[in-house]
Amino acid sequence: MPVPVGLIEQRDDGPPRQGRPVPLWRRAPAWRRGAAAVYAGALPALAFPAPSWWWCAYVALVPWLLLARTAPTRGRAALDGWLGGFGYMVAVHHWLYGSLHVFIVVLGALLGLLWAPWGLLVRSLLGGADGPPRAGRAVAALAVVPSAWLLVEQVRSWQGLGGPWGVLGASQWQVTPALRLASVGGVWLVSLVLVAVNVAVALLIVSAAARVTAVLALVLGAVAAGSAWAWAPVPAESGPAARIAVVQPGIVSRAPGSPQLRFARSERLTREVADDRVDLVVWGESSVTHSLATHPSLGRRLSALSRTVGADVLVNIDAQDTDAWGRRGVFKRSTLMGPEGPAGVTYDKMRLVPFGEYVPARALLGWATSVGRAAGQDRVAGRRQVVMTVPERDGGTLRVGPLICFESAFPDMSRNLANEGAQVLVVQSSTATFQHTWAPAQHASLGALRAAETGRPVVNATLTGVSAVFGPHGERVGGELSTARSASAVYEVPTARGGTLYDRFGDWAVYGAVAVVAAFCALRGPRWTPGVRRGRLRRPLPAPPAPPARTAHGSPARPGH
């Protein structure tokens, strides 16, 4: 008797199986399923600023998980992972479209490939040929799927692939318990927990047999988070707060001469804090666009400002110059200007923005400059981080660790500075190119994560907003300077002594994720090899008997026929 097509379930390890209805999304045309994967992958972007729907991150991956688990074949699961990854990367970087145009689609497609193996893992552990998971497979899913996600985040966080912008854990920058978790294992631990919660919610939906396991996982996760809240060491505030002024000149004319107009406005705003007894004044990224060697008048003006306010001024020089190793080129250089001129060491930006500050493999990809606002000339990367010593009004000193723009996205850089003795992390940035997008708010929010991870306050000073300051636990200090403002503001920045567990042990959550995925692949890997199941070669099915030959003179089996 013929079987309706809707009751035939296609499997990649055997012939169609009768009896189980095929869900609607399995029978949908391939393009509709692909579109659903793209949209499902894009959902977590709503957890980041500007929407900042942080709670969304705890369930936003569930539609993507449910889709990948129902993939009829392994190839389709990998495709669901790829398309979802494409949607995620384009959504969290959509504000780059004005600079990269169609090239952002190419980058999204290339980076989305990293999620193809993740889609395979989701199908293997949450669905696939074995059906809904039971307790054992549910436990594996709760460990392996989040770990695999974390490995994807690690790979795509390499500077050459765009860096760790849009790491899922960064969406929790304003959630105090999540910031405490960051002090234990960095933003990576927060990402791990978020994905585990999403997997637990998916298990509650798809498997009655695994619901107890999912509920226990959620309860244990809450207990672990509570334990981190209660027992994780917290750096203690030390001494009086540092008084730091942030100067944000805001948008000026884009006509020729605008850098000079911006410099003059920054001078005026700096003089406004002359009576506020500040310890340090911070200008944003590229606040000076000429080398002090070729334009000594700029140095004299900055030294005069330092004398006027009674404090050093930390500026950022974006110009042709020579570094300590004799290399010549365009550097982005943090320079501390005192009453007598440059004071102490300088810092050259080490991690440059791909396409924004240099074009990778320019001979091959130089055409990107013709379709967007890619860098016309490559900046030169610095070679080492530094800690600057700033004299304070009370006779003491303040140790400042400078970072430039994009570098505040990298947890290891702020951790290195904290371990080198920095008391305050200062980020000089400029997001003027993306002024009316989500980028300025997203960039400012990274300061909360870096502060919580290191136990050091973070001062984020920009040219055009959003400028903000965060205390040593990631809490907001004072009000922010929005993208609509041209102003200077003085912040009482609390300093702290002692370190966090993340300071001490670093990326232990990442190493744990590597171990989990490696162990899973070693134990389960043979099941992904054709013809192998549970570590044993499957015996091939016997070939069906051939029909008897019919001849004109009969056969030995049937003489005379």
Secondary structure, DSSP 8 states (H G I E B T S, - for coil): ----GGGEE--TTSS-EESS---HHHHS-HHHHHHHHHHHHHGGGGGSTTT--GGGGGTTTHHHHHHHHT-SSHHHHHHHHHHHHHHHHHHHTGGGHHHHTTHHHHHHHHHHGGGHHHHHHHHHHHSGGG-S--HHHHHHHHHHHHHHHHHHHHHHTSGGGT-STT-GGGGGTT-HHHHHHHHHHHHHHHHHHHHHHHHHHHHHHH-GGGHHHHHHHHHHHHHHHHHHHHHS---EE-SS-EEEEEEE------STTHHHHHHHHHHHHHHTTTTS--SEEE--TT-B-S-TTT-HHHHHHHHHHHHHHTSEEEEEEEEEEE-TTS-EEEEEEEEEEETTEE-S--EE--S--BTTTB-TTHHHHTTHHHHS---SS-B--------EEEE-TTS-EEEEEEEEGGGGG-HHHHHHHHHTT-SEEEEEE--GGGTTSSHHHHHHHHHHHHHHHHT--EEEEESSS-BEEE-TTS-B-S--B-TT--EEEEEEE--EES--HHHHH-SHHHHHHHHHHHHHHHHHGGGGSTTEETTEE--------------TTB-SSSBT-
